[in-house]
Amino acid sequence: MVKKVVLTILGLVISVLIAGFLLVFFNSPGKMASLKNDEGQTIQGSINEKKFIRIGGIKQGMFIRGEDRSKPILLFLHGGPGTPEFAMSEAWETQDRLEKEFVVCYWDQRGTGMSNTKELNKKTVTKNQAIEDTVEVTNYLRQRFKQDKIFLMGHSWGGYVGIKTVQKNPELYLAYMGIGQPVHQKKGQKLAYDYLRNHAKKIGDKKSLEKLATFDPEGSTYNLLLEKYGVGIRHKGPSMLVLIKNLMFFKGYTLTEKVNAFKGMALSNEKLDNEKYSNDNLLKSIAELEVTVYALHGKYDHQVSYQLAKEYFAKVEAPEKKFYTFNDSAHSPNFEEPKAFLKAVKEIKSQVEKSTFIFEGEESYE
C-alpha cells in the first residue's frame, strides 16, 4: 500500500515536471512579435529585432525595438549584474513604453542571457570589459542608425557601468539617465542594514532582528528582508518570483538562452562582486561629468541608496542635471510606475533635443 502511494506521488511529480518543461519549451521560440498599437495592429515603420553581433571578440545578443526607426537611439544597460531585465519585464509591457520616444537597444551584457555562450571566457567578465563593450555597442548603434550621439540609460549595476562609460567617452552621448544609481554601494549597504534593523525594532519583528544579527552590515545577504519591507527591488510592484516566471515564459529566448540566462546571473554576480566595485565612491571618482545627467530614483529604494543618490546628484558637476523622485517606487520605477517614468523620460528627451534646461533641481512624481 505504501509503495503504491509513493509510486503515485512520484508519478504525479514527474508528470508536473514534464508538463512544466513542455509549457516552457513551447513558450521559447526565440522570436519576438512585431510592435502593436492599442488596437493590436502592427505599427507601420516600427522595428522589433533580435540581433547578434560580435562585441569584444565574442557574439553578444540584443533586442532593438522602436515604434519609429527615425527616433533617437537609447541604449539600455540592465542591472544585476547579469539580470536580463527586458526578458523579465516584457510580459506586462503597456503602451507607456520607451519605444514610443526612442529606438531602444536592450543589450544582454557579456555573460548575461544571449551573451552567455560557450565561447565566453569567464575571466573577461570584468567591470572594465563591461565599459569597453558598452562603447562598442554604442558605436554599432551610431553607425547603423547614422546618429552621431545616442542616449544612455543604466539601471542599478547598469547605472554603474553607464556613468563610468560617459565619464570616459562623453563625446558619444547626448545624455545619461541613471535609474537606481549606485554611488557608493558599500556605504549604501550599511545604510540599508541600519534601516532594516531600526524598522524591525519599530514593528517588533523579532525573527528579522535575529537574522540581521547574523549578517554582515556591509554585505547584501539581507536582500530578502528588503523585499519583505518593500524597500528592495520593488515597493508594491512585482515580486522576484514574478520576474523569474516572466523570464521562463519570455518568447524572445530559446530554451537554451533561458538556461544560459539563469547560469549568467550566478556567473556575473560571482565575477563582478569579486571586483569589489561596491568600494568605488563616485563622489570621489566622478566628481565632474561632461554630459547632461539625470537621476530617476524611487523614494523607498534601499537596494541602492536613495539618500546617497540625492547627495551625489546635488554635488556632481555637469553641464545640466536633474533628479526625479518617484514616490511610489523602490529600486525599479521603470517597472513600478511606467506612466510616471515615461513622462519623466519624455521631458528629459525634450530638454536635450531643444538644448534648453528648465531648472537645475528636483522633480517628484506620484
C-alpha positions in Angstrom: 0.0 0.0 0.0 2.8 2.4 1.0 4.7 1.5 -2.1 1.7 2.2 -4.3 1.2 5.7 -2.6 4.9 6.5 -3.1 4.7 5.5 -6.8 1.6 7.5 -7.3 3.1 10.7 -5.8 6.3 10.1 -7.8 4.3 9.8 -10.9 2.4 13.0 -10.2 5.7 14.9 -9.6 7.2 13.6 -12.8 4.0 14.5 -14.7 4.1 18.0 -13.3 7.8 18.4 -14.2 7.2 17.2 -17.7 4.2 19.4 -18.2 6.2 22.4 -16.8 9.1 21.6 -19.2 6.7 21.4 -22.2 5.0 24.6 -21.2 8.3 26.5 -21.1 9.6 24.7 -24.2 6.6 25.8 -26.3 7.0 29.3 -25.0 10.6 29.5 -26.2 10.5 30.1 -29.9 13.3 32.7 -29.7 11.4 35.2 -31.7 9.7 38.5 -31.0 6.3 39.6 -32.3 6.0 42.9 -34.0 5.2 46.0 -32.0 1.4 46.6 -31.7 -0.7 49.7 -31.1 -3.7 50.0 -28.8 -5.9 48.2 -31.4 -3.5 45.3 -31.6 -2.3 46.2 -35.1 1.4 46.1 -36.1 2.8 49.6 -36.1 4.0 50.6 -39.6 7.6 51.6 -39.7 8.4 50.0 -36.4 11.3 47.8 -35.5 11.4 44.8 -33.2 14.6 42.8 -33.9 16.6 40.1 -32.2 20.2 40.8 -33.2 23.6 39.2 -32.6 26.9 41.0 -33.3 30.5 40.5 -32.2 31.4 42.7 -29.3 34.7 42.4 -27.6 35.7 39.4 -29.6 32.5 37.3 -28.8 29.0 37.0 -30.1 26.6 39.1 -28.0 22.8 39.4 -28.3 20.3 42.3 -28.1 16.8 43.3 -28.8 16.3 46.5 -30.9 12.8 48.0 -30.7 11.1 51.2 -31.6 7.7 52.4 -33.0 9.6 54.7 -35.4 13.0 53.8 -36.8 13.9 57.5 -37.2 13.7 58.3 -33.4 16.8 58.9 -31.3 18.7 55.8 -30.1 18.6 54.7 -26.4 21.0 52.1 -25.2 19.6 50.4 -22.0 22.1 48.8 -19.6 20.4 46.2 -17.4 21.2 45.7 -13.7 22.1 42.7 -11.7 24.8 42.3 -12.6 23.7 39.5 -15.0 19.9 40.3 -14.9 18.3 40.4 -18.4 15.6 42.9 -17.5 13.8 43.1 -20.8 13.2 39.4 -20.8 11.9 39.6 -17.2 9.6 42.6 -17.8 8.3 42.3 -21.3 5.3 40.3 -20.2 3.5 43.3 -18.7 4.5 45.8 -21.3 1.9 48.6 -22.0 1.7 51.4 -24.4 3.6 53.5 -21.8 6.9 52.3 -23.1 10.3 53.8 -24.0 9.8 52.6 -27.6 7.4 55.5 -28.2 10.2 58.0 -27.9 13.3 56.0 -28.9 14.7 53.1 -30.8 15.7 51.2 -27.7 18.5 48.6 -27.6 18.2 46.1 -24.8 21.6 44.5 -24.8 22.4 41.4 -22.8 25.8 42.3 -21.4 28.7 39.9 -21.5 27.9 36.8 -19.5 24.1 37.5 -19.5 21.4 35.7 -21.4 22.1 35.6 -25.1 25.6 36.8 -24.4 26.5 33.9 -22.1 27.7 31.3 -24.6 30.3 28.6 -24.8 32.8 30.9 -26.4 32.7 33.3 -23.4 36.0 33.4 -21.4 34.7 33.9 -17.8 37.9 35.8 -17.0 36.7 38.6 -19.3 33.6 39.3 -17.2 35.0 42.4 -15.6 33.8 45.9 -15.0 36.4 47.4 -17.3 35.4 45.0 -20.1 31.8 45.9 -19.5 32.7 49.6 -20.2 34.6 48.7 -23.3 31.7 46.5 -24.6 29.3 49.4 -23.9 31.4 51.7 -26.1 31.4 49.0 -28.9 27.7 48.6 -28.8 27.3 52.4 -28.8 29.4 52.7 -31.9 27.5 49.9 -33.6 24.2 51.7 -33.0 25.6 55.1 -34.0 26.9 53.7 -37.3 23.8 51.6 -38.1 21.3 54.3 -37.4 23.5 57.1 -38.6 23.3 59.2 -35.4 26.4 61.0 -34.0 25.3 60.7 -30.4 22.9 58.5 -28.5 21.1 58.4 -25.1 22.4 56.1 -22.5 20.3 54.7 -19.6 21.6 52.4 -16.9 19.6 50.6 -14.1 21.4 49.7 -10.9 24.6 47.8 -11.9 23.9 49.1 -15.4 24.0 52.6 -13.8 27.5 52.0 -12.5 28.7 50.9 -16.0 26.8 53.7 -17.6 28.1 56.6 -15.6 31.7 55.2 -15.9 31.2 55.0 -19.7 30.0 58.5 -20.1 32.8 59.8 -17.9 35.4 58.3 -20.3 33.5 58.8 -23.6 31.3 62.0 -23.3 31.6 62.7 -27.0 29.4 59.6 -27.8 26.3 60.6 -25.7 23.5 63.2 -25.7 22.6 62.5 -22.1 22.9 59.9 -19.4 20.0 58.6 -17.3 20.6 56.6 -14.1 17.8 54.5 -12.6 18.5 53.5 -9.0 22.0 55.0 -9.5 24.8 53.3 -7.4 27.0 55.9 -5.7 29.0 54.0 -3.0 27.4 50.6 -2.7 29.3 49.5 0.3 28.1 52.5 2.3 24.7 52.1 0.8 24.5 48.5 2.1 25.4 49.7 5.6 22.6 52.3 5.4 20.2 49.6 4.3 21.2 47.3 7.1 20.7 50.1 9.6 17.3 50.9 8.1 16.2 47.2 8.4 17.3 46.9 12.0 15.6 50.1 13.0 12.4 49.2 11.1 12.4 45.7 12.6 12.7 47.1 16.1 9.9 49.6 15.4 7.4 47.0 14.3 8.6 44.3 16.8 9.8 41.9 14.1 12.0 39.7 16.4 12.7 37.0 13.7 14.1 39.6 11.3 16.2 41.1 14.1 17.6 37.6 14.9 18.5 37.1 11.2 20.1 40.6 10.9 22.4 39.8 13.9 24.0 37.1 11.8 24.5 39.2 8.7 27.4 41.4 7.6 26.2 45.1 7.8 28.2 45.9 4.6 27.1 42.8 2.7 24.0 42.1 0.7 22.7 38.8 2.3 19.7 40.6 3.7 18.1 41.3 0.3 15.0 39.2 1.1 14.3 41.4 4.1 14.5 44.4 1.8 11.8 42.7 -0.3 9.8 41.9 2.8 9.6 45.5 3.8 9.1 46.9 0.2 12.3 48.7 0.0 14.3 46.4 -2.3 13.7 45.7 -6.0 10.1 46.9 -5.6 7.9 48.8 -3.2 4.5 47.5 -4.2 5.4 46.2 -7.6 6.1 42.7 -9.0 8.0 40.2 -6.8 11.2 38.5 -7.8 9.2 35.3 -8.3 7.0 37.0 -10.9 10.1 38.3 -12.7 11.6 34.8 -12.8 8.3 33.4 -14.2 8.3 36.1 -16.8 11.8 35.1 -17.9 10.8 31.4 -18.1 7.9 32.3 -20.4 9.6 35.0 -22.4 9.2 34.2 -26.1 12.2 36.1 -27.3 14.6 33.5 -25.8 15.1 29.9 -26.9 15.2 27.3 -24.2 19.0 27.2 -24.3 19.1 31.0 -23.9 16.9 30.8 -20.9 19.2 28.2 -19.3 22.1 30.4 -20.1 20.3 33.4 -18.6 20.0 31.7 -15.2 23.6 30.5 -15.3 24.6 34.0 -16.2 23.1 35.5 -13.1 25.3 33.4 -10.9 28.4 33.9 -13.1 28.1 37.7 -13.3 27.5 38.1 -9.6 30.5 35.9 -8.8 32.9 37.6 -11.2 31.8 41.2 -10.7 31.2 41.1 -7.0 34.8 39.8 -6.6 36.0 43.0 -8.3 34.5 45.0 -5.3 33.0 47.7 -7.5 30.9 48.4 -4.4 34.0 50.1 -2.9 34.0 52.8 -5.6 32.7 56.1 -4.2 31.5 58.2 -7.2 31.7 61.3 -5.0 35.4 60.9 -5.3 36.0 59.0 -8.5 33.4 61.0 -10.7 33.1 64.5 -9.2 32.5 66.0 -12.7 30.9 64.9 -15.9 30.9 66.5 -19.4 27.4 65.3 -20.3 23.9 66.1 -19.1 22.9 63.7 -16.4 19.6 62.7 -14.8 18.7 60.5 -11.9 15.4 58.6 -11.8 15.1 57.1 -8.3 12.4 55.5 -6.2 11.9 57.1 -2.8 11.7 53.8 -0.9 14.9 52.4 -2.5 17.4 50.8 -0.1 18.7 48.2 -2.6 20.7 51.2 -3.9 20.6 54.1 -1.5 18.2 56.9 -2.5 19.9 59.1 0.1 23.3 58.7 -1.4 22.0 59.2 -4.9 20.4 62.5 -3.9 23.7 63.6 -2.2 25.7 62.7 -5.3 23.5 64.5 -7.8 23.5 67.6 -5.6 27.3 67.7 -5.7 28.3 66.3 -9.1 29.3 69.0 -11.6 27.7 68.6 -15.0 26.5 70.9 -17.9 22.9 70.2 -16.8 21.4 67.8 -14.2 18.1 66.9 -12.6 16.9 64.5 -10.0 13.5 62.8 -10.4 11.9 61.2 -7.3 9.2 58.5 -7.8 7.1 58.5 -4.7 5.5 55.0 -5.0 8.6 53.1 -6.0 11.7 51.4 -4.5 14.5 50.3 -6.8 12.6 49.9 -10.1 10.4 52.9 -11.0 10.6 51.8 -14.7 8.6 48.7 -13.7 6.6 50.1 -10.8 5.4 53.4 -12.2 5.6 53.1 -16.0 3.4 56.1 -16.8 5.2 58.5 -14.5 8.5 57.1 -15.7 7.7 57.6 -19.3 6.5 61.1 -18.5 9.9 61.9 -16.9 11.9 60.4 -19.8 9.8 62.3 -22.4 10.6 65.5 -20.5 14.3 64.7 -20.5 14.3 63.9 -24.2 12.5 67.1 -25.0 15.0 69.2 -22.9 18.0 67.5 -24.5 16.7 67.9 -28.1 15.9 71.6 -27.5 19.3 72.1 -25.9 17.5 74.0 -23.1 17.0 73.3 -19.5 14.1 74.4 -17.3 15.9 74.4 -14.0 18.6 72.5 -12.1 16.8 70.8 -9.2 14.4 68.1 -8.3 11.1 66.7 -9.6 8.8 64.5 -7.7 6.3 62.0 -9.3 3.3 60.5 -7.7 
